[in-house]
Amino acid sequence: MATLLKINSSLFGENGNSSQLSQEFVQRWKALNPTGEVILRDFAKETIPHLDATRVQALFTPEADRTTEQQAVVDYSDKIIAEIQAADVIVIGVPLYNFGVPSTLKAYFDHIARAGVTFKYTETGPVGLLNDKPVYIIAARGGVHQGLPSDTQSQFLTNFLSFVGLKDVRFIYAEGLNMGQKDQAFSAAKAAISEEVAA
Ligand SMILES: Cc1cc2nc3c(=O)[nH]c(=O)nc-3n(C[C@H](O)[C@H](O)[C@H](O)COP(=O)(O)O)c2cc1C
């Protein structure tokens, strides 16, 4: 059975522009995969803990030496990594907030980057260990940034995801949403989604 992992990182949960467009993707995907499973992570509903010294130490401690609290930290990281590993396709709704990704999404990534689990260093450089699969980024922005120096977000997402082995990253942009261009931006993004999720 095919599995789609949908990640909402908008402050506004399902009401966010990025989440609404991601949902459009999910609906089209479901039409093509009626028995497929959709797994939702919504960072407006669940708290993603920030990485701190206690948590990072837990991740570095060998299994045999971990306390119960440290094991719980590792279990959380293992769980979200397993979810990504099991998915056939991933859709991430990503708003642009203050020139970056939402801090919740960064916190989530911080639990996924694990030496020996999702990446390793070799003599020729880092190698990502997650199975490659398409990752769709539905990027919602108030202004227009695509291809400009102000769009540090797209490069960051490409860098991070490829570092852990997810090299097939595809961007769909909805820009100018706070510039009176929302209808056009939504239409263009929906057209791009329908092209990507075609029978
Ligand atoms: C806290 C906050 C910060 C924002 N920062 C930016 C920004 O740096 N650049 C920009 O173009 N739009 C910015 N916006 C506008 C959002 O990118 C736009 O509203 C987008 O639709 C948000 O996606 P969402 O509705 O899925 O949350 C910001 C909005 C908020 C709420």
PDBQT file of the ligand as one rigid body, heavy atoms in Angstrom, charges set to zero:
ROOT
HETATM    1  C1  LIG A 201       5.343  35.535  11.217  1.00  0.00    +0.000 C 
HETATM    2  C2  LIG A 201       5.297  35.752   9.745  1.00  0.00    +0.000 A 
HETATM    3  C3  LIG A 201       6.452  36.070   9.059  1.00  0.00    +0.000 A 
HETATM    4  C4  LIG A 201       6.434  36.257   7.675  1.00  0.00    +0.000 A 
HETATM    5  N1  LIG A 201       7.587  36.553   7.026  1.00  0.00    +0.000 NA
HETATM    6  C5  LIG A 201       7.571  36.697   5.669  1.00  0.00    +0.000 A 
HETATM    7  C6  LIG A 201       8.777  36.947   4.951  1.00  0.00    +0.000 A 
HETATM    8  O1  LIG A 201       9.876  37.024   5.501  1.00  0.00    +0.000 OA
HETATM    9  N2  LIG A 201       8.685  37.088   3.605  1.00  0.00    +0.000 N 
HETATM   10  C7  LIG A 201       7.506  36.997   2.928  1.00  0.00    +0.000 A 
HETATM   11  O2  LIG A 201       7.490  37.108   1.710  1.00  0.00    +0.000 OA
HETATM   12  N3  LIG A 201       6.342  36.720   3.579  1.00  0.00    +0.000 NA
HETATM   13  C8  LIG A 201       6.358  36.577   4.931  1.00  0.00    +0.000 A 
HETATM   14  N4  LIG A 201       5.201  36.299   5.593  1.00  0.00    +0.000 N 
HETATM   15  C9  LIG A 201       3.964  36.043   4.818  1.00  0.00    +0.000 C 
HETATM   16  C10 LIG A 201       3.777  34.524   4.642  1.00  0.00    +0.000 C 
HETATM   17  O3  LIG A 201       4.844  33.957   3.922  1.00  0.00    +0.000 OA
HETATM   18  C11 LIG A 201       2.468  34.244   3.904  1.00  0.00    +0.000 C 
HETATM   19  O4  LIG A 201       1.409  34.776   4.670  1.00  0.00    +0.000 OA
HETATM   20  C12 LIG A 201       2.245  32.750   3.689  1.00  0.00    +0.000 C 
HETATM   21  O5  LIG A 201       0.980  32.562   3.110  1.00  0.00    +0.000 OA
HETATM   22  C13 LIG A 201       2.304  31.990   4.974  1.00  0.00    +0.000 C 
HETATM   23  O6  LIG A 201       1.994  30.634   4.749  1.00  0.00    +0.000 OA
HETATM   24  P1  LIG A 201       0.862  29.921   5.602  1.00  0.00    +0.000 P 
HETATM   25  O7  LIG A 201      -0.437  30.654   5.330  1.00  0.00    +0.000 OA
HETATM   26  O8  LIG A 201       0.859  28.523   5.106  1.00  0.00    +0.000 OA
HETATM   27  O9  LIG A 201       1.246  30.021   7.055  1.00  0.00    +0.000 OA
HETATM   28  C14 LIG A 201       5.204  36.116   6.965  1.00  0.00    +0.000 A 
HETATM   29  C15 LIG A 201       4.031  35.788   7.673  1.00  0.00    +0.000 A 
HETATM   30  C16 LIG A 201       4.077  35.611   9.035  1.00  0.00    +0.000 A 
HETATM   31  C17 LIG A 201       2.817  35.226   9.775  1.00  0.00    +0.000 C 
ENDROOT
TORSDOF 0
